[in-house]
Amino acid sequence: MDELRVALELATEEELQQLTELLFGRGLNPLDYFQTPLAIDVQSRDRDAWLDALEKRFRYLAADGITVLRGRSHKLTYRQALIRVCSYLKIPYSQKLSTTDLEAEVFLHILGRAWKRLPKSEQEALTLNIQQSLSESNLPQPLPISIKKNPLSLLLKGGSALAVSSILRPILLKQLARQFAIHFAKYQVAKAALVRGGATAAAQFQSHITMQIANRGMAVSAARYGAARTALGFLGPVLWTWFLADLGWRAIATNYGRVIPAIFVLAQIRLLN
């Protein structure tokens, strides 16, 4: 089973457009302007060709420079890409974890970063919402007491570090993903209310579109957490030589600034569909 393709097959057209912008958008990479098709051209293809292009582009961006130079980026598996990202982000993991569990570890790590940046009042409100949501869920097994008291410990310790059964773990992940998306949606709607008026924003919040807005916003936050070096300003001749060589290498090296948010979106697609 190809977990990357499975997630893409589950995606809505809007989610595919979001991934297309992430993976094909113009950036600092010089090859983006010479060898990469425009996002609008990619999403204009029929669905199967569109998915093929996204899959190929993800593997290319996730591959290291040597793999790209050898023309073997298409051989890179989604699991290998996830392990590479875990190593890059210094996320503890076990080789025994399934590919989707590795994906969940990356997802939780990024959510944990976002959680730590929330004001204490929002952390408390979100915790209460998750606790209430879990209490109202018809769970197949009782939750461990530690999870009942602090469901956000999944973010702080990682899913594989806690004694949670394989049956409960996906349920907890779905609840976390949904509640974070709803929280972000409420934040977006609150900002919209200041501009368009409360009634319009409240009506908008009831629609499915708001959840998609939340997903896009969370992915943008994840993108900011991706690898990005500060642009160099005034350089001497020696540094210019190094800079051009470095730029050429980065044109084919693993592009974490695109791969990390793409994994985040793929995890959301798998959890919320």
ZAMARGU-4260 file (C-alpha; in steps of 0.2 Angstrom, whole numbers, plus 5000, padded with zeros to 4 digits):
<rodrens>
0) 5000/5000/5000 | 5006/5017/4995 | 5001/5029/5010 | 5005/5044/5000 | 4994/5040/4986
5) 4980/5034/4998 | 4980/5051/5006 | 4979/5060/4989 | 4965/5049/4984 | 4955/5055/4999
10) 4958/5073/4996 | 4945/5085/4990 | 4948/5096/4975 | 4951/5111/4987 | 4964/5101/4997
15) 4972/5095/4981 | 4973/5114/4976 | 4981/5118/4993 | 4994/5104/4990 | 4998/5110/4973
20) 5001/5128/4979 | 5013/5121/4992 | 5022/5109/4980 | 5022/5119/4964 | 5022/5137/4970
25) 5036/5148/4964 | 5050/5150/4977 | 5068/5154/4979 | 5073/5138/4970 | 5079/5143/4953
30) 5072/5127/4945 | 5055/5132/4950 | 5056/5145/4936 | 5064/5133/4922 | 5058/5115/4925
35) 5043/5116/4936 | 5025/5118/4928 | 5014/5132/4935 | 5002/5126/4949 | 4987/5131/4938
40) 4993/5120/4924 | 4995/5105/4936 | 4977/5107/4943 | 4970/5109/4926 | 4974/5091/4922
45) 4962/5076/4925 | 4962/5070/4942 | 4973/5055/4940 | 4986/5065/4931 | 4985/5078/4944
50) 4988/5065/4958 | 5002/5058/4948 | 5010/5075/4947 | 5008/5079/4965 | 5015/5062/4970
55) 5030/5064/4958 | 5034/5082/4964 | 5033/5077/4983 | 5046/5063/4980 | 5057/5075/4971
60) 5057/5088/4984 | 5059/5075/4998 | 5074/5067/4990 | 5092/5072/4994 | 5103/5080/4982
65) 5113/5063/4978 | 5096/5054/4974 | 5090/5068/4963 | 5107/5068/4953 | 5106/5050/4951
70) 5088/5052/4944 | 5081/5040/4957 | 5069/5052/4967 | 5054/5042/4960 | 5061/5027/4970
75) 5060/5037/4987 | 5045/5030/4997 | 5034/5040/5008 | 5040/5031/5023 | 5058/5036/5019
80) 5053/5054/5017 | 5045/5054/5034 | 5060/5046/5043 | 5071/5060/5035 | 5059/5073/5042
85) 5059/5065/5059 | 5078/5066/5059 | 5078/5084/5053 | 5066/5089/5066 | 5074/5078/5080
90) 5058/5069/5083 | 5061/5053/5092 | 5053/5038/5083 | 5054/5019/5082 | 5058/5009/5066
95) 5043/4998/5072 | 5031/5012/5069 | 5020/5011/5054 | 5021/5024/5040 | 5005/5032/5046
100) 5011/5032/5064 | 5027/5041/5058 | 5016/5054/5049 | 5006/5056/5065 | 5022/5059/5074
105) 5026/5074/5062 | 5009/5080/5063 | 5009/5080/5082 | 5026/5088/5083 | 5020/5103/5072
110) 5003/5104/5082 | 5014/5104/5098 | 5024/5119/5092 | 5008/5128/5088 | 5001/5124/5105
115) 5016/5131/5114 | 5013/5148/5105 | 4995/5150/5110 | 4991/5161/5125 | 4987/5152/5141
120) 4969/5157/5140 | 4967/5149/5123 | 4977/5133/5129 | 4965/5131/5143 | 4949/5134/5132
125) 4956/5121/5119 | 4960/5108/5132 | 4942/5110/5139 | 4935/5108/5121 | 4945/5092/5118
130) 4941/5085/5135 | 4922/5088/5132 | 4923/5081/5114 | 4932/5065/5121 | 4919/5063/5135
135) 4905/5064/5122 | 4913/5051/5111 | 4908/5033/5111 | 4925/5026/5113 | 4928/5007/5111
140) 4940/5007/5126 | 4941/5018/5142 | 4954/5032/5141 | 4969/5031/5152 | 4968/5043/5167
145) 4983/5053/5161 | 4975/5056/5144 | 4958/5061/5152 | 4967/5074/5163 | 4978/5080/5150
150) 4974/5075/5132 | 4987/5087/5125 | 5000/5076/5132 | 5000/5068/5115 | 5007/5084/5108
155) 5020/5086/5122 | 5027/5068/5122 | 5022/5061/5105 | 5009/5048/5102 | 5022/5034/5102
160) 5028/5039/5119 | 5012/5036/5128 | 5003/5020/5133 | 4988/5022/5121 | 4981/5007/5112
165) 4982/5005/5094 | 4963/5007/5094 | 4962/5023/5104 | 4977/5032/5096 | 4968/5036/5079
170) 4952/5042/5088 | 4963/5053/5099 | 4972/5060/5084 | 4956/5063/5075 | 4949/5073/5090
175) 4965/5083/5091 | 4965/5087/5073 | 4947/5092/5072 | 4947/5103/5088 | 4963/5112/5083
180) 4955/5115/5066 | 4939/5122/5074 | 4949/5133/5086 | 4959/5140/5071 | 4942/5142/5062
185) 4935/5152/5076 | 4950/5163/5077 | 4948/5166/5058 | 4930/5170/5060 | 4933/5182/5074
190) 4944/5192/5063 | 4932/5192/5049 | 4918/5198/5061 | 4928/5214/5064 | 4928/5217/5045
195) 4911/5211/5039 | 4900/5210/5055 | 4896/5196/5067 | 4881/5189/5058 | 4890/5186/5042
200) 4905/5178/5050 | 4894/5167/5061 | 4884/5161/5046 | 4901/5157/5038 | 4907/5147/5053
205) 4892/5135/5050 | 4898/5130/5033 | 4911/5117/5028 | 4921/5131/5020 | 4927/5137/5037
210) 4935/5121/5041 | 4945/5122/5024 | 4950/5140/5029 | 4957/5133/5045 | 4966/5119/5036
215) 4975/5131/5025 | 4979/5143/5039 | 4987/5129/5049 | 4997/5123/5034 | 5004/5140/5032
220) 5009/5140/5050 | 5018/5123/5047 | 5026/5131/5031 | 5034/5144/5042 | 5041/5130/5053
225) 5049/5122/5037 | 5068/5125/5033 | 5071/5142/5027 | 5088/5151/5027 | 5089/5170/5028
230) 5093/5178/5011 | 5111/5184/5010 | 5113/5203/5007 | 5130/5210/5003 | 5143/5197/5000
235) 5162/5197/4996 | 5168/5188/4980 | 5173/5172/4990 | 5156/5172/4999 | 5147/5174/4982
240) 5156/5159/4975 | 5150/5149/4991 | 5132/5156/4989 | 5130/5151/4971 | 5136/5134/4975
245) 5125/5133/4990 | 5110/5139/4979 | 5114/5126/4966 | 5114/5112/4979 | 5098/5118/4987
250) 5090/5117/4970 | 5091/5098/4971 | 5092/5095/4990 | 5078/5090/5001 | 5066/5105/5002
255) 5059/5104/5020 | 5051/5121/5018 | 5038/5112/5006 | 5039/5094/5012 | 5035/5097/5030
260) 5019/5107/5027 | 5014/5095/5014 | 5015/5081/5026 | 5005/5091/5038 | 4991/5093/5025
265) 4992/5075/5020 | 4990/5070/5039 | 4975/5082/5040 | 4967/5074/5025 | 4969/5057/5032
270) 4962/5062/5049 | 4948/5073/5044 | 4940/5064/5029
</rodrens>
